[in-house]
């Protein structure tokens, strides 16, 4: 898996490319913005071509320690991913959005409301 890190203001955007499984999710967990609890993070799954349940579980587990909001953006048509978030109640811990713009807008609004 390749992780491309960019930012928009105070929001770290981590675009993932390739395969997301329990092994590659460990690489994500070591990423600096993910490790710091006060860093707002969007994890962009648009370019992930293969996702397994263990990889998704690791994302949710990794982000649950954040003191500030986090979000995941995934293609709107990715029904298995959405079903995972709904059936595991992961959507109560991490917000899921159809695209990167919606995810970053949510975090910008969250930051403004909690300043």
Secondary structure, DSSP 4 states (H G I P E B T S, - for coil): -EEEEEEETTEEEEEEEEEESHHHHHHHHTSHHHH-TTSEEEEEEEEEEEE-HHHHHHHHHHHTT-SS-EEEE--TT-HHHHHHHHHTTGGGTSEEESSHHHHHHHHHHHHHHT-
